[in-house]
Amino acid sequence: MESTVSVEAMSEDSVFPIESALLYRDKRGWHAAEPGVQIIWVIFDQPQRLRLSIVFEETETKRTQEFTLRWSPDEGTSFHEIVCQQWNFSSLDAAREAEQYTVDLSNATLLD
């Protein structure tokens, strides 16, 4: 996937760049540089078929996380929602949320 993708992130911690979350061999993950709404766009050079695995971890702060995943078949002109989900990181026992989505996005040009 590395050669057919570009990524745009609103905010990122320089120690945890967005590439850390997308490359299989890099286990650091991505961190925003500041709190608030974050938008990440994964832009494909050519339409792709995707299987998605997403993990959120929060070991320092109790907070609510809302996550929306959308895809576009036309480079961002229109979007189709895959999932919108909310959960709480309320203690160290609830510090990790892992989700897997198997969806046929055979003509995805952008993931938001």
CYANA upper distance limits for C-alpha pairs under 8 A (distance plus 0.5 A):
  1 MET  CA      5 VAL  CA      6.88
  2 GLU  CA     23 LEU  CA      8.31
  4 THR  CA     44 PHE  CA      6.18
  4 THR  CA     45 ASP  CA      5.59
  4 THR  CA     46 GLN  CA      7.31
  5 VAL  CA     42 VAL  CA      7.14
  5 VAL  CA     43 ILE  CA      6.05
  5 VAL  CA     44 PHE  CA      5.12
  5 VAL  CA     45 ASP  CA      6.51
  6 SER  CA     42 VAL  CA      6.51
  6 SER  CA     43 ILE  CA      5.69
  6 SER  CA     44 PHE  CA      7.08
  6 SER  CA     45 ASP  CA      8.35
  7 VAL  CA     18 ILE  CA      8.15
  7 VAL  CA     40 ILE  CA      7.67
  7 VAL  CA     41 TRP  CA      6.13
  7 VAL  CA     42 VAL  CA      5.14
  7 VAL  CA     43 ILE  CA      6.52
  8 GLU  CA     40 ILE  CA      6.19
  8 GLU  CA     41 TRP  CA      5.63
  8 GLU  CA     42 VAL  CA      7.16
  9 ALA  CA     18 ILE  CA      7.56
  9 ALA  CA     38 GLN  CA      8.00
  9 ALA  CA     39 ILE  CA      6.47
  9 ALA  CA     40 ILE  CA      4.94
  9 ALA  CA     41 TRP  CA      6.97
 10 MET  CA     38 GLN  CA      6.49
 10 MET  CA     39 ILE  CA      6.16
 10 MET  CA     40 ILE  CA      7.08
 11 SER  CA     32 ALA  CA      5.70
 11 SER  CA     33 ALA  CA      5.96
 11 SER  CA     34 GLU  CA      7.41
 11 SER  CA     38 GLN  CA      7.41
 12 GLU  CA     16 PHE  CA      7.43
 12 GLU  CA     17 PRO  CA      6.31
 12 GLU  CA     18 ILE  CA      7.44
 12 GLU  CA     30 TRP  CA      7.68
 12 GLU  CA     31 HIS  CA      6.25
 12 GLU  CA     32 ALA  CA      4.67
 12 GLU  CA     33 ALA  CA      5.10
 12 GLU  CA     34 GLU  CA      8.24
 13 ASP  CA     17 PRO  CA      6.58
 13 ASP  CA     30 TRP  CA      8.05
 13 ASP  CA     31 HIS  CA      5.98
 13 ASP  CA     32 ALA  CA      5.87
 13 ASP  CA     33 ALA  CA      4.82
 14 SER  CA     33 ALA  CA      8.27
 16 PHE  CA     20 SER  CA      6.75
 16 PHE  CA     28 ARG  CA      7.04
 16 PHE  CA     29 GLY  CA      6.70
 16 PHE  CA     30 TRP  CA      5.30
 16 PHE  CA     31 HIS  CA      5.94
 17 PRO  CA     21 ALA  CA      8.16
 17 PRO  CA     29 GLY  CA      8.13
 17 PRO  CA     30 TRP  CA      5.96
 17 PRO  CA     31 HIS  CA      7.49
 18 ILE  CA     22 LEU  CA      7.28
 18 ILE  CA     29 GLY  CA      7.77
 18 ILE  CA     30 TRP  CA      5.54
 18 ILE  CA     31 HIS  CA      8.15
 19 GLU  CA     23 LEU  CA      6.50
 19 GLU  CA     29 GLY  CA      8.46
 19 GLU  CA     30 TRP  CA      7.97
 20 SER  CA     26 ASP  CA      5.82
 20 SER  CA     27 LYS  CA      7.14
 20 SER  CA     28 ARG  CA      6.17
 20 SER  CA     29 GLY  CA      5.28
 20 SER  CA     30 TRP  CA      6.29
 21 ALA  CA     26 ASP  CA      7.59
 21 ALA  CA     27 LYS  CA      7.71
 21 ALA  CA     28 ARG  CA      7.46
 21 ALA  CA     29 GLY  CA      4.65
 21 ALA  CA     30 TRP  CA      5.72
 22 LEU  CA     26 ASP  CA      8.36
 22 LEU  CA     29 GLY  CA      8.36
 32 ALA  CA     38 GLN  CA      7.92
 39 ILE  CA    112 ASP  CA      7.52
 40 ILE  CA    112 ASP  CA      6.34
 41 TRP  CA    110 LEU  CA      7.25
 41 TRP  CA    111 LEU  CA      6.20
 41 TRP  CA    112 ASP  CA      5.21
 42 VAL  CA    110 LEU  CA      6.12
 42 VAL  CA    111 LEU  CA      5.49
 42 VAL  CA    112 ASP  CA      7.01
 43 ILE  CA     75 GLU  CA      8.08
 43 ILE  CA    109 THR  CA      6.56
 43 ILE  CA    110 LEU  CA      5.03
 43 ILE  CA    111 LEU  CA      7.01
 44 PHE  CA     48 GLN  CA      7.61
 44 PHE  CA    108 ALA  CA      8.09
 44 PHE  CA    109 THR  CA      5.46
 44 PHE  CA    110 LEU  CA      6.42
 45 ASP  CA    109 THR  CA      7.62
 46 GLN  CA    109 THR  CA      6.87
 47 PRO  CA     73 PRO  CA      8.11
 47 PRO  CA    106 SER  CA      7.12
 47 PRO  CA    107 ASN  CA      5.12
 47 PRO  CA    108 ALA  CA      5.42
 47 PRO  CA    109 THR  CA      5.32
 48 GLN  CA    105 LEU  CA      7.34
 48 GLN  CA    106 SER  CA      5.84
 48 GLN  CA    107 ASN  CA      6.21
 48 GLN  CA    108 ALA  CA      5.89
 48 GLN  CA    109 THR  CA      7.27
 49 ARG  CA    104 ASP  CA      6.97
 49 ARG  CA    105 LEU  CA      5.59
 49 ARG  CA    106 SER  CA      4.53
 49 ARG  CA    107 ASN  CA      7.21
 49 ARG  CA    108 ALA  CA      7.43
 50 LEU  CA    102 THR  CA      8.21
 50 LEU  CA    103 VAL  CA      7.63
 50 LEU  CA    104 ASP  CA      7.37
 50 LEU  CA    105 LEU  CA      6.40
 50 LEU  CA    106 SER  CA      7.56
 51 ARG  CA    100 GLN  CA      8.35
 51 ARG  CA    101 TYR  CA      6.78
 51 ARG  CA    102 THR  CA      5.62
 51 ARG  CA    103 VAL  CA      6.95
 51 ARG  CA    104 ASP  CA      8.37
 52 LEU  CA    100 GLN  CA      6.26
 52 LEU  CA    101 TYR  CA      5.64
 52 LEU  CA    102 THR  CA      6.97
 53 SER  CA     98 ALA  CA      8.00
 53 SER  CA     99 GLU  CA      6.38
 53 SER  CA    100 GLN  CA      4.93
 53 SER  CA    101 TYR  CA      6.85
 54 ILE  CA     98 ALA  CA      6.29
 54 ILE  CA     99 GLU  CA      5.74
 54 ILE  CA    100 GLN  CA      6.80
 55 VAL  CA     96 ARG  CA      7.61
 55 VAL  CA     97 GLU  CA      6.18
 55 VAL  CA     98 ALA  CA      4.80
 55 VAL  CA     99 GLU  CA      6.80
 56 PHE  CA     96 ARG  CA      6.20
 56 PHE  CA     97 GLU  CA      5.67
 56 PHE  CA     98 ALA  CA      6.90
 57 GLU  CA     95 ALA  CA      5.98
 57 GLU  CA     96 ARG  CA      4.92
 57 GLU  CA     97 GLU  CA      6.96
 58 GLU  CA     62 LYS  CA      8.32
 58 GLU  CA     89 PHE  CA      7.07
 58 GLU  CA     95 ALA  CA      5.48
 58 GLU  CA     96 ARG  CA      6.99
 59 THR  CA     91 SER  CA      8.37
 59 THR  CA     92 LEU  CA      6.56
 59 THR  CA     95 ALA  CA      5.96
 61 THR  CA     89 PHE  CA      8.04
 61 THR  CA     90 SER  CA      8.50
 62 LYS  CA     88 ASN  CA      7.99
 62 LYS  CA     89 PHE  CA      5.73
 62 LYS  CA     90 SER  CA      5.32
 62 LYS  CA     91 SER  CA      6.99
 63 ARG  CA     88 ASN  CA      6.37
 63 ARG  CA     89 PHE  CA      5.77
 63 ARG  CA     90 SER  CA      7.02
 64 THR  CA     86 GLN  CA      7.59
 64 THR  CA     87 TRP  CA      6.35
 64 THR  CA     88 ASN  CA      4.88
 64 THR  CA     89 PHE  CA      6.60
 65 GLN  CA     86 GLN  CA      6.04
 65 GLN  CA     87 TRP  CA      5.98
 65 GLN  CA     88 ASN  CA      6.57
 65 GLN  CA     89 PHE  CA      7.91
 66 GLU  CA     84 CYS  CA      7.83
 66 GLU  CA     85 GLN  CA      6.23
 66 GLU  CA     86 GLN  CA      4.74
 66 GLU  CA     87 TRP  CA      7.16
 67 PHE  CA     83 VAL  CA      8.36
 67 PHE  CA     84 CYS  CA      6.13
 67 PHE  CA     85 GLN  CA      5.80
 67 PHE  CA     86 GLN  CA      6.72
 68 THR  CA     81 GLU  CA      8.02
 68 THR  CA     82 ILE  CA      8.17
 68 THR  CA     83 VAL  CA      6.22
 68 THR  CA     84 CYS  CA      4.73
 68 THR  CA     85 GLN  CA      6.96
 68 THR  CA    112 ASP  CA      8.50
 69 LEU  CA     81 GLU  CA      6.62
 69 LEU  CA     82 ILE  CA      5.99
 69 LEU  CA     83 VAL  CA      5.90
 69 LEU  CA     84 CYS  CA      6.95
 69 LEU  CA    111 LEU  CA      7.87
 69 LEU  CA    112 ASP  CA      6.35
 70 ARG  CA     79 PHE  CA      6.61
 70 ARG  CA     80 HIS  CA      5.92
 70 ARG  CA     81 GLU  CA      4.77
 70 ARG  CA     82 ILE  CA      5.82
 70 ARG  CA     83 VAL  CA      7.71
 70 ARG  CA    111 LEU  CA      6.42
 70 ARG  CA    112 ASP  CA      5.59
 71 TRP  CA     79 PHE  CA      5.94
 71 TRP  CA     80 HIS  CA      5.88
 71 TRP  CA     81 GLU  CA      7.04
 71 TRP  CA     82 ILE  CA      7.72
 71 TRP  CA    105 LEU  CA      8.40
 71 TRP  CA    108 ALA  CA      6.77
 71 TRP  CA    109 THR  CA      8.08
 71 TRP  CA    110 LEU  CA      6.16
 71 TRP  CA    111 LEU  CA      4.98
 71 TRP  CA    112 ASP  CA      6.48
 72 SER  CA     76 GLY  CA      5.92
 72 SER  CA     77 THR  CA      7.75
 72 SER  CA     78 SER  CA      6.30
 72 SER  CA     79 PHE  CA      5.07
 72 SER  CA     80 HIS  CA      6.76
 72 SER  CA    108 ALA  CA      6.16
 72 SER  CA    109 THR  CA      6.38
 72 SER  CA    110 LEU  CA      5.59
 72 SER  CA    111 LEU  CA      6.96
 73 PRO  CA     78 SER  CA      7.84
 73 PRO  CA     79 PHE  CA      7.98
 73 PRO  CA    107 ASN  CA      6.08
 73 PRO  CA    108 ALA  CA      5.18
 73 PRO  CA    109 THR  CA      5.73
 73 PRO  CA    110 LEU  CA      7.41
 74 ASP  CA     78 SER  CA      7.06
 74 ASP  CA    108 ALA  CA      8.23
 74 ASP  CA    109 THR  CA      6.76
 74 ASP  CA    110 LEU  CA      8.19
 75 GLU  CA    109 THR  CA      5.87
 75 GLU  CA    110 LEU  CA      6.12
 76 GLY  CA    109 THR  CA      8.40
 76 GLY  CA    110 LEU  CA      6.90
 88 ASN  CA     94 ALA  CA      8.18
 89 PHE  CA     94 ALA  CA      5.96
 89 PHE  CA     95 ALA  CA      6.10
 89 PHE  CA     96 ARG  CA      8.22
 90 SER  CA     94 ALA  CA      6.49
 90 SER  CA     95 ALA  CA      7.95
 91 SER  CA     95 ALA  CA      6.87
